[in-house]
């Protein structure tokens, strides 16, 4: 039985309505996809910028490390000059070791009160200046300038200390407790500055300061336990 014109017209209209509904849904999907792609592109751009910043910071750190490596020999030479001058300045008669005041652990502990935050932050040079002005003043002589061999009086006898290894342990043992306190404060100050800074170049400098503090703290710990460390070499005013 054939359909009437009205029935066919009704079915046709229903088909058109369904088709329009599908088209609207498709347009909505396309719109959502476009918004999603736009958001993805924005996030990708942000990630690219962050990656570029990180790459630049890495390059800056590498360049800083290279400069530090280039300057290390110059630093060691300067420290050796300080070593010779420091010992001469604080030793009235270098040829008469018996006139030196005796070196004792109690004396070293008594001098810790003069240790300041600036000594700790300066690392090897700071420790060297502190020792030459306080802990080792008029109590240590450099008996061999070229080899930096040290001599001092202990229990009425002359002690020969090649490269200052024994004095290094005595010295760093005496300052370790107060040094740890200063280190904790310094690390916290650097961390707070790093959190507050938005300057990439400054952040690199702050990171390097933190690395220096960590290396220096590790050096003090090892030397106080009788182990050797590059800090002893750099602080050659009394250790090398």
Phi and psi in degrees as a GROMACS rama.xvg file:
@    title "Ramachandran Plot"
@    xaxis  label "Phi"
@    yaxis  label "Psi"
@TYPE xy
-76.6962  149.47  UNK-2
-79.1691  151.109  UNK-3
-77.8514  166.38  UNK-4
-61.964  -38.6195  UNK-5
-63.9071  -40.6729  UNK-6
-65.9025  -43.8186  UNK-7
-64.1637  -38.5621  UNK-8
-64.6481  -40.8604  UNK-9
-63.6543  -44.9668  UNK-10
-63.3649  -38.5552  UNK-11
-63.1266  -43.7357  UNK-12
-64.6999  -39.574  UNK-13
-62.9699  -40.0224  UNK-14
-62.5398  -43.8709  UNK-15
-62.3373  -42.4021  UNK-16
-62.9089  -43.9067  UNK-17
-61.1174  -42.1761  UNK-18
-63.2435  -43.2393  UNK-19
-62.4974  -39.5071  UNK-20
-61.3845  -45.3151  UNK-21
-62.0305  -40.8235  UNK-22
-62.9168  -43.3094  UNK-23
-62.354  -42.234  UNK-24
-63.9396  -40.5576  UNK-25
-63.6327  -42.3058  UNK-26
-62.2719  -38.4245  UNK-27
-65.0826  -41.7159  UNK-28
-62.8054  -43.3093  UNK-29
-62.6653  -40.0936  UNK-30
-64.0489  -45.1084  UNK-31
-63.1396  -38.8931  UNK-32
-64.2428  -40.2154  UNK-33
-63.6917  -42.8754  UNK-34
-63.3349  -41.104  UNK-35
-63.1561  -42.6519  UNK-36
-63.9519  -39.0082  UNK-37
-63.5195  -42.3848  UNK-38
-65.729  -39.6181  UNK-39
-64.373  -41.6659  UNK-40
-63.6367  -38.9642  UNK-41
-63.9334  -44.9574  UNK-42
-65.2048  -38.5955  UNK-43
-63.113  -39.9173  UNK-44
-64.0634  -41.5769  UNK-45
-63.7994  -41.5993  UNK-46
-64.202  -39.9234  UNK-47
-61.2485  -40.9835  UNK-48
-65.4157  -42.6441  UNK-49
-64.2212  -40.8133  UNK-50
-63.1101  -40.9698  UNK-51
-62.8808  -39.9153  UNK-52
-63.7053  -45.3807  UNK-53
-63.7294  -40.968  UNK-54
-61.7939  -42.4119  UNK-55
-64.0607  -39.2644  UNK-56
-65.7246  -39.0195  UNK-57
-63.0198  -44.2354  UNK-58
-63.2777  -39.4295  UNK-59
-63.23  -43.0679  UNK-60
-63.2426  -41.4897  UNK-61
-63.2878  -40.114  UNK-62
-67.0112  -40.4593  UNK-63
-62.8342  -44.4056  UNK-64
-62.179  -37.2227  UNK-65
-65.1415  -42.7261  UNK-66
-64.6786  -39.561  UNK-67
-63.8696  -38.7102  UNK-68
-64.9981  -38.05  UNK-69
-68.0173  -28.4216  UNK-70
-94.5278  -6.48274  UNK-71
-63.7728  -36.9926  UNK-72
-65.9227  -40.4235  UNK-73
-63.3306  -40.5805  UNK-74
-62.5963  -43.59  UNK-75
-62.8953  -39.7431  UNK-76
-63.9165  -40.6603  UNK-77
-65.1736  -40.5957  UNK-78
-63.8312  -37.4573  UNK-79
-66.4172  -36.2024  UNK-80
-64.7541  -41.3328  UNK-81
-61.4759  -38.3204  UNK-82
-58.7087  -50.1648  UNK-83
-64.6688  -46.0379  UNK-84
-67.7115  -38.4667  UNK-85
-63.7684  -44.731  UNK-86
-65.5876  -42.4204  UNK-87
-64.6359  -40.5208  UNK-88
-64.2809  -39.3043  UNK-89
-99.9723  13.7756  UNK-90
-124.053  111.367  UNK-91
-64.8805  -47.4169  UNK-92
-133.07  98.9899  UNK-93
-68.579  -22.5545  UNK-94
-86.0666  -7.39234  UNK-95
-117.695  80.064  UNK-96
-64.6927  -29.7616  UNK-97
-65.1131  -17.3725  UNK-98
-84.1057  -4.35293  UNK-99
-69.3623  147.081  UNK-100
-69.6182  146.708  UNK-101
-67.9831  144.958  UNK-102
-93.8933  120.855  UNK-103
-132.966  158.549  UNK-104
-65.0491  -33.0199  UNK-105
-66.123  -40.2985  UNK-106
-59.5945  -45.4017  UNK-107
-61.4939  -41.634  UNK-108
-65.1975  -36.8531  UNK-109
-64.998  -26.8886  UNK-110
-83.0819  -12.2608  UNK-111
-60.0914  -26.1681  UNK-112
-59.7922  -20.9389  UNK-113
-90.0346  -6.29777  UNK-114
-71.2996  127.41  UNK-115
-116.483  164.852  UNK-116
-58.5779  -36.5235  UNK-117
-62.7692  -34.8236  UNK-118
-62.1143  -44.8325  UNK-119
-65.4259  -44.3324  UNK-120
-66.9576  -27.8751  UNK-121
-79.1061  -9.97804  UNK-122
69.3161  -133.823  UNK-123
-55.8447  -44.9294  UNK-124
-64.8485  -40.278  UNK-125
-63.5238  -44.8372  UNK-126
-63.4948  -39.2082  UNK-127
-63.4593  -46.1328  UNK-128
-64.8769  -39.9612  UNK-129
-62.9563  -45.2759  UNK-130
-64.7536  -43.1652  UNK-131
-68.8289  -30.2607  UNK-132
-89.6525  -19.3344  UNK-133
-129.904  -75.1968  UNK-134
-59.125  -40.8652  UNK-135
-106.037  5.19393  UNK-136
-64.1597  126.006  UNK-137
58.7718  20.4992  UNK-138
-129.24  -8.23098  UNK-139
-136.977  138.084  UNK-140
-125.565  151.822  UNK-141
-94.2366  104.253  UNK-142
-79.104  -19.2331  UNK-143
-140.262  98.8994  UNK-144
-61.5435  -41.2986  UNK-145
-65.6123  -35.9449  UNK-146
-100.277  -6.99256  UNK-147
56.8653  39.8701  UNK-148
-81.0225  136.053  UNK-149
-110.017  153.798  UNK-150
-136.702  146.21  UNK-151
-156.487  167.202  UNK-152
-96.5003  134.805  UNK-153
-146.528  120.57  UNK-154
54.8422  39.1837  UNK-155
79.7599  2.00805  UNK-156
-120.139  153.052  UNK-157
-82.1027  128.294  UNK-158
-106.945  124.339  UNK-159
-94.3205  125.784  UNK-160
-127.653  87.1821  UNK-161
-57.918  124.978  UNK-162
61.3692  11.0707  UNK-163
67.6948  26.9055  UNK-164
-63.8766  -43.1598  UNK-165
-69.0929  -42.3911  UNK-166
-64.3108  -34.2964  UNK-167
-58.9455  -47.644  UNK-168
-65.144  -43.4616  UNK-169
-60.8877  -44.7905  UNK-170
-65.3801  -52.2493  UNK-171
-71.1761  -25.2382  UNK-172
-66.0113  -39.338  UNK-173
-68.1902  -35.102  UNK-174
-96.489  -5.59565  UNK-175
-56.9847  -46.0739  UNK-176
-61.2671  -49.3036  UNK-177
-71.0034  -33.524  UNK-178
-61.7654  -40.9373  UNK-179
-61.0514  -38.7203  UNK-180
-64.4098  -46.1786  UNK-181
-63.7435  -39.5122  UNK-182
-61.2613  -41.8368  UNK-183
-62.571  -43.0491  UNK-184
-65.458  -43.7956  UNK-185
-63.3977  -42.8108  UNK-186
-61.9494  -41.0728  UNK-187
-66.504  -41.2592  UNK-188
-61.7326  -44.3124  UNK-189
-65.8314  -41.4256  UNK-190
-63.3992  -42.906  UNK-191
-64.0576  -40.07  UNK-192
-65.8078  -37.8433  UNK-193
-65.4911  -41.4646  UNK-194
-64.5089  -38.0984  UNK-195
-81.4696  -18.0085  UNK-196
-85.454  136.907  UNK-197
-112.515  3.17619  UNK-198
-91.1886  116.266  UNK-199
-60.7577  -40.5556  UNK-200
-65.9137  -41.5495  UNK-201
-66.7259  -37.0376  UNK-202
-60.9017  -37.5163  UNK-203
-64.0628  -43.263  UNK-204
-62.309  -41.8783  UNK-205
-65.4442  -41.0359  UNK-206
-59.7641  -41.0853  UNK-207
-65.5225  -37.2515  UNK-208
-62.9663  -41.5935  UNK-209
-63.8107  -41.0016  UNK-210
-63.0859  -40.6892  UNK-211
-62.567  -42.2615  UNK-212
-63.099  -44.6891  UNK-213
-63.7706  -44.91  UNK-214
-62.6717  -43.136  UNK-215
-64.9266  -41.8355  UNK-216
-63.3038  -41.4521  UNK-217
-64.3003  -37.0145  UNK-218
-64.5641  -43.3176  UNK-219
-62.0118  -43.3725  UNK-220
-61.4427  -45.3527  UNK-221
-67.726  -43.3923  UNK-222
-66.8947  -35.0131  UNK-223
-67.8084  -19.2829  UNK-224
-96.394  6.53059  UNK-225
88.8715  4.64168  UNK-226
-88.1825  163.372  UNK-227
-93.7236  157.882  UNK-228
-159.033  154.884  UNK-229
-61.1693  -22.1768  UNK-230
-59.5243  -35.3819  UNK-231
-64.6943  -40.3097  UNK-232
-65.9707  -45.7528  UNK-233
-67.8791  -38.62  UNK-234
-85.6828  51.9291  UNK-235
-71.0157  -0.855042  UNK-236
-59.867  -26.6867  UNK-237
-139.374  -2.90575  UNK-238
-112.346  -19.1619  UNK-239
